[in-house]
Amino acid sequence: MTHPPSPPLDRRGVALGVSANAVWGLFPAFWPLLDPASPLEVLAHRILWTMVLMAGVLTALRRWSDLRGLSWRVWAAVAVAAVVITANWGVFIYGVSVDHVVDISLGYYVSPLISVLLAVLVLRERPTPAQVAALTIATAAVVVISVGSGTVPWLGLILAVSFGLYGLIKKTVPLGSMTSLTAESLLVGPLALAAAVVFEVAGHGTFTGHGAVHPLLMVLAGPITALPLLLYGAAARRIPLTTVGTLMYLTPTLQFLWGVLANGEAMPPSRWIGFGLVWVALVIFTVDLFRSTRNRPAAQAIRSTV
């Protein structure tokens, strides 16, 4: 059976996708700029200024109606998603602060495979033989890295599982990425504001007393968080799912390179072997994704879900 030739890729869509993943990939370069703020204070300000920014965006676009009339079930799902992504952000910021960027990159390399595993366990979806092979190889990779280093790469695994859970929950939320991020930040934003105030009152905050640049960088945590999401959303509307998925590997690759080259994090042979196995698993997974999306009705269904 022959398939009609695919239309040429939208160059602007590819550029948007590359830009989104480049920003995510360079996140480890930004958060250390907020020193001497602690990871918890950075997390509080990241949530707070994301809430302020997204509320402003929704106001400018007159999109508040998207949040009106939502059922309590939807708000409950948004609340759970907000808690999960808050945990993900917190672990990420902590991992950067203790120079475990390579572990972070491992988490985002493994994240697509964790999503498949969650789909099998929670949604009772049947994995393809290629997906089973990729999951098996990725599990072997984690074992090799754990045995070689003497400890399980918990930071990476927590990031992978939390991000996978976040994606799973988002499937139940009938909101676009921009509106959903606004709703999530509105739910946890007041807590973040309270935490930021407590830090300052208790004398442990850094928002004041550290010059003019430091608070500006803290405020920029909001736009830095929202920008790649908006770029990603625009890219997803212009280019095929397989291209979007493939471009997402740019994020952990840049993080990995930052951890190894900029941070000088140790890469003993066992780690190289483990990451090599992860990359093999991702090649198998990606090839299987390309083959499955040749079935155009199935690809359209997946794209609608995304």
N, C-alpha and C positions, 0 to 999 in steps of 0.2 A: 504493500500500500504506500503510495507516495503522498507526501504532504506539500501543500502550497508553500512557496518560498516565504520566509518571514520578512516583514517590512523592515526597512533600515531603522537602526536605533536612533532615537531622539537624542541628539548630542547634548542638548540643554538638560534633558532628563538625566543623562549619564553624569554630566558635570555637577548637577545638584546632588546626585547620589554619592559621588566621590567626595564632594565638599562635606556632606553630612558625616560620612564615615571618617574623613580626615579630622574633623573637629573632635569626634568621639575618641579617635585614636590618639590625639594629642592632649586629651584631658589630663594625663599624668604630669604634663608640663605646667598646667595651670594651677592645680590645687596647692603645690608647695609655695606658690607666690603669696598665699594667704597666711603663711607663718608670721607671727607665733600663735595664731589661733589654733585651738585644739580641734580634732576631727569633729567633735560634737557641736562646737560653735560654728564651724564651717558648714556642717549639715543644716543647722538651724537657719543660717543666713541663706543657704542655697534654696531651701524650701520657701522661706519668707519672700525673697526677691523674685523667685519664680512665680509665686502667687500674685505679687503686685504687678509684674509684667503681664502675665496672662489675663488678669482682670482688666488691665488697660487695653490689651489687644481685643478682647471680647467686646469691650465697650466701644472701641473705635469701629469695629466691624458690625456692631449692633446684633450680636449673636447670643445675647443672654436668653433669648427665647428658646435656644437649644436645651437649656437646663431646666426650663419651667415645665411642670407637668410630668416630670420623671417619676416613676413609681418608686416605692420604698425599696423594692427588690433591686432596682438599678442602682440606687444610691448606696445600698448595702454592698453591692459588687464593687462600686467605685471606692468605697471606704476600705475594703479588703485590698484592692489594687493599690491604693495609696499607702497602706501600711507596708505592703510587700516592696514597692518601689522605694519607699523611704529606707527600709532595711538594706536594699541593694545599694542605694546611694551612700549610705553610712559605711557599709563594708568597703566599698570602692575607695572612699576618701581615707578610711583608716589604712587600707592596703597601700595606698600611695604614700601615706605619712610614715610607714615603717619600711619603705623600700621593698615592697613585694609586688612590683608591677608585672613581673613575669608570671606570677601566680594569677594576677588579674587577667592577663592575656589568655592564660589557659582556660579560665572560666568562660570567656567570651568565645574562644574557639569551640569549646564543648557545648555551649548553650544551644545551638540548633539541634544537636543530638539529644540533649535533655528534653527539648520540646517534643521530639518524636517519642521519647520514652514516656513522658507525661500523657501524650495522646493515646498511647497504648494502654497505660495503667488506668487513666481516668475516663477517657472517652471510648475506650474499648476498640480503638482503631486497630486494624491488622497491618503490621509493618511489612514492608517488602523484604525479600531476602537481602538486598543490598543494605537496607537500613539496619537489619539485624547484624550484618557483618560489621558495619560502621560502629554500631554501639558496642559490639564485642571488642573490637580493636581499641576503641576509646577507653573502655574499662581496663583493658590490659595496659594502656598508656598510663592511666592514673596509678595502677598497681606498681608499674616500673618506677615512676617518679617517687611514689611513697616509699618503696623499699630502698631506692637509691639515696634519698635524702633523710630517711629515718622518721619521716613524719608525713601525714596525709596533707595534701595542699588544700586545707580547709577554706581558705579565702576564695580560691578559684571555684571550688565546688559550691560554696554558698552563693556566690555571684551567679553561677550557671543555673542553679535550682531556683533562686529567687526570680531571675529574669524569665526563666521558663514558666514559672507559676504566674508571673505578671502577664505574660502573653496569653496563657490559658484563661485567666480571669477576664482579660480584655475582650475575648471572644464573646462574652456574655453581655458586654456593655455596648448599646447601640449609639455610640457617640464617635465622632471623628477624633483624630489624635489631638488636635488643638483644644477642642471643647473638653475632651476627657482629661487632658493634663490640667486644664483650668479647674475642673471639678475636683480632681484629686488634691491639687494644691490648696483649694479653698477649705477642704476638710482637715488637712494637717497644718495648714498655714498658721492658724491661731495658736496652735501648740508651739510651732516654731518661733512665733513672735514672743510668746511667753518665755520660752527657753532663752532667747536672745536677751530679753530684759533681765532675766535672772542672772545670766552671766555678767552683765554690766553691773547690776546692783551688788552682786557678791564680790565684785572686784576681780573676777577671772576673765572678763570680756576684753576683747582687743579692738572693738569697733571704734573706740575713741582712745586718744592718747598715743597713737602710733602714726601721726602725720596724716596728710591728706590723701596719699595714694592708697593706703591700706583700706580705709572704708570704701573707696571707689572700687577696688578689686573685689571686696565683699559683695557690693551691690551688683557687680558684673557677673557674679555667680548665677544670677537669674537668667540674663540673656544668654550666657554660655550654655546653660541647660536647655533653654527653649530653642535656640537657633538650629542645632542639628535635627531636632524633632520636626521643625517646620520644613527644613530642607529635605528631610527624608520623606515627609508626607507629599511634598511637591514632586519628588522624583518618582515615588511609587505610582503616581497618576500618569506618568509619561512613559515609563519603560517596563518591560516584562518582568514578571515575578522572578524568573531565574536570574536575570541581570541584577535585580535588587538584592537577591540572596547572595549572589557571588560577590558583589561589591561590599557586603557587610563583613567579609573576611579581612578587608582592609583595616578595620578597627583593631582587632586583636594583633594583627601583624605590626602595625605602628606601635602599639603598646609593648609588644614583645621586643621590638627593636629599641624602644626607649629604655626599657628595663635593662637590656643587655649592654647597649652602647652608651647611653647617657648615665644610667645609674650604676653600671658596672656590676650588676647582680651576677652571682655565681651560676655557671652552667656546667656542672660536672657531666661526664659521659651519660649517666643514667637519665639526666634531664633531656639531653639531646635526643636520646633514644625514645624517651616518652613523647616529646614533642613531635618527633618524626612519625611515631605511630598515630598521633592525633592528626597530623597533616594527611597521612594515608587515609584515615577514616573520613576526613572531610572531602578528599578527592572522590572516594566511593559515593559518599552522600550527595555531592554536587552532581556527579554524572547521572546518578539515579534521579535526581530532581529534574535535570534537563530532559531525560527520557520520559519521565511521567508527564511533564508539561507539554509534550508533543500531542498528548490527548487534549485537544483544545477545550471541550466542555469541562473536563476536570480542572484544567488550568484556570478557566474562568471562575469556577467555583472557589478555588483556592484564592484567587486574586480578590474575589468579593469578600472572603473572610478577612484577608489582610486589610 
